[in-house]
Amino acid sequence: MTTITPEAVPLNELFSTIQQLPRADKLRLMQFLVINLAEDEGVPLLTPNAEYPVWTPLNAFGAAETLWHMLGKN
């Protein structure tokens, strides 16, 4: 396996190579970079097959009433 150091590939050459990648590979590269940065920063990532609560306005009658009153004041 070849080890690549930051000095090994000039950044402009790397950008040129990335531009030639197919769209799917660019998306995979973005995913890799985001995960790598998040791990470096200690940001927790989503866990596969886990459940996460998502707020929905369904049956949020209090919110609807508040919005109705706000719209009525303008």
N, C-alpha and C positions, 0 to 999 in steps of 0.2 A: 504494500500500500504506500502511495506517495503522500508525503506530508506537504501541505501547501502553507506557506507562511504569508503574511500580508505583503511582504516585499516580493514574493514570487510572481505575482500577476499584477501588472499595472491596472489601476482602477478603470481607466478608459477602455482597456482591452476587455476587462470583465463586463463592462456595460455593453460593449459591442457584441460580445458572445450572448449575453442575456437577450438582447434585441432579436437575435436570430432564433431563439427558442420558440417552439410552438406554444400556443396559448395555454394549454393544459400544464406544460412544464413551468411556465411563468407563474401560474397559480400555485403549483406545488412549491416553487421557490419562495413565493410570498408566505405561504403557510409555514414553511420551515423557518423563515426569518422571524415571523411574528412569534412563533413558539419559542425560538431561541432567545429573543429579546425578553419575552415574558418570564422565562426561566431565569435569565440573568438578573432581572429586576425583582424576582420573588413574587411575581403576580400569579395568583392561583388560576389554573386553567380549568376548563370544563372537563368533567369526567365522563367518558363514554358510558352510555346506558344509565346515567343518573337522571333523576327527576329534579327539575328546577321550577319554582313557582313563577308564574307569569300573570301579571295583573291584566284584567280585562274589564272594559266598561260595561259588560253585560250585567244587568241588574244593579248598576251603580246609580240608583235613583237620586242619591244625595248630590252626586257630581252633576247630574243632569239639571237638577234644580238650581244649583249654584251657577252653572253656565247660563241657564235661562234668566236668572236675576241679573247677571253681569251684562248680558246682551240687552236686557231691558233698560239698563241705565244709560246706554249709549244711544 
